[in-house]
Amino acid sequence: MNNKKQQNIQSEKTLTEIFKYNAGGEASEYHIIIHSTKPEDTYEEQLNAVLNTYDYLLTQELKGANVISLVTLPIRQIHYWH
């Protein structure tokens, strides 16, 4: 694969990184990372923000794309005590 292109989309609660790789012909492969940008939100709120962004992408930016895998990782809050 060649011709890597990167696009970032910032929303109120997420940052999305989209990497597009041209595989030749009409085929393209996308690698998408959706980050929650609100660590103070609960896990459920963060997950909902990520899933809402994912739904948006499938109806707008990536309309017609086929999903091979979807991975979610829990985000833990880290508190520093001074």
Secondary structure, 3 states (H helix, E strand, C coil): CEEEEEEEEECCCEEEEEEEEEEECCEEEEEEEEEECCCCCCHHHHHHHHHHHHHHHHHCCCCCCCCCCCCCCCCCCCCCCC
